Amino acid sequence: MFKEKYDVVVIGGGHAGVEAAHISSFLGSSVCLITMDQTAIARMSCNPAIGGLAKGQIVREIDVLGGIMAETADVSGIQFKTLNKSKGRAVWSPRAQIDKRIYEKNILNRIIKSPISIIQSEAISVDIQNYRVKSVLLRSGEKIKCSCLVVTAGTFLSGLIHIGERKILAGRMGEERSEGITESLKSFGFFSGRLKTGTPPRLDKTTINWSKTTLSLGDETPTPFSYSTGEFTPPNEACHTIYTNYKTHDEIRNNLHLSPMFSGDINGTGPRYCPSIEDKIDRFKDRESHLLHLEPEWKNSDQIYLNGFSTSLPEKTQIESLRNIPALENVKLLRPGYAIEYDFFPPSQVKSTLETKNVSGLFFAGQMNGTSGYEEAAAQGLVCGINASKKLKKEPPLTLPRDSSYIGVMIDDLITKDTLEPYRMFTSRAEYRLMLRYSNTFERLLNDALKHKLLPKNKLKTLKQATDLKSRTKRELNLSITQGEIKSKIELKQKTPALKVLKRPEISIFDLPLKVIKRKTNLAKWLKEDVLYDLESDIKYEGYINRHQKEIKRLLKNENQKIPKNFVFSSVPGLSKEALEKLSLIKPENLGQASRISGITPADISSLFIYLAR
């Protein structure tokens, strides 16, 4: 039985929805989660993995800000690997293969055991009065009143699946789409668009010739995502790799006219950085092969996810093209790949808090905002949930600047740049990525967690211990050491401060005779090592970090200049026509946001700055 009114109502039980619901409830709000299928809560509908390039950093950030994705990934993971190990630590990114069944079960159990009310129904419209959200109408005719509403509808808004010429009205394969919310929001002045994403076929494990694949295992000493995780010994489930070839490419090339993306059947734009196999073969005509990953969807899975082969070609073409690949000569599909079109709401309509600009108490998260990926969605849902609760308590909201987190980079990109395709996070999007390492997340976001009371006492205690360990070790590095005390063979002519020795590229912090290394702590072994290696990164990259910090200070002098809420940009002399149009549409909150809008020139910013400084 549900109540007549809730503090926060969340529409959608995907990764954004569960994070929004969880954190709002943790912060003391009464919460209702509306989902069309309770058993599909937190479903991993595409890749059975969490993390990856920049995404792994986001998962760590979610963990420090009170989210549940990291903890759940750690207990559900079947293979863990840190990517980019051959490069500098600034771009190291953790990734895990996940047992999707265990992941979904753990999230559902957590939500069920919480005070959160779950309503299994379809939301069809939103009631807005005097520019404030009031209630949600269900398909059953029941009305749920609320003070704040978080919409995380994923690909369900007017979802349309494409497999060749075949079209299926659905939010995901086998699940009904949602109708009504788009029209309801548009009636209150919101504007929408269409985007597209896709998923690869699932293969029958028993029909793959595994002797013709290359084994791909995870790290022997894996690192978890969550700071709450103690002893960590996950299974190391095998993945495998294969390659396409010219026969595969020819089969696809000869049937491109049957792909709805090339025939014109699909109106939505797909993700540039996660292209379909059709896109790859069309765009990279000189490539002789493309790497594919064979990934289990759960432990000892009989269903294999073919990562790298997202497609909307007819099922017959999918099978015939795949059977040209050694190892897949006799392959059978358990489910064909498909593309899905769906409605989204360009995120220029939301503020940095992810609350909509025109309607008080209404928040958008996930694919609603034009993003792609579980991690991006979860992070946005978390920010929405926090800020919905903060709004109800009349407390300052959580806003994350670009130099503090990948989440901050993502939100800033979304609200200032034109989203013409599904947005996906990469390390290259963060100009200060050297400072946004996954290993220093506890340090970067601890103050935000403390300020907004986002964490339980046990996790907060762990983060404070990690911070203390880093501080104590830094002080100990001021002590001088001799050559005989160092494990590595280097030449020291005299006693030298350990800090200076550590700056040498061939020296690791674990080569030094530091007491803290030998001292027992309450921290898990992996976390202690993570903290010490992070301190090593601070020291070795000190020059670059100082340069970044000076640049940030210089930029912040002007970019934090606030722009009044109802500012009339046409009153500023000297603005270009394009600048006037985009500034009036996006309504940036400060000069920094304004400067990052595409088409806005330095001259436009100068004119705006001079006018505001009068």
Helices and strands as residue ranges (DSSP letters): E 5-11, H 15-26, E 31-35, G 38-40, E 49-51, H 55-64, H 69-76, E 77-83, G 89-91, E 93-98, H 100-113, E 117-120, E 123-129, E 132-138, E 143-151, E 160-163, E 166-169, H 181-186, E 193-199, E 202-204, G 205-207, G 210-212, E 214-216, E 239-243, H 246-253, G 256-258, H 260-263, H 277-283, E 291-296, E 303-307, H 315-322, E 333-335, E 338-344, G 347-349, E 362-364, G 366-369, H 374-392, H 406-416, G 427-429, G 433-435, G 438-440, H 441-452, H 457-476, E 480-481, G 483-485, E 496-497, H 498-502, G 509-511, H 515-518, H 525-540, H 542-559, G 569-571, H 577-586, H 591-595, H 602-612
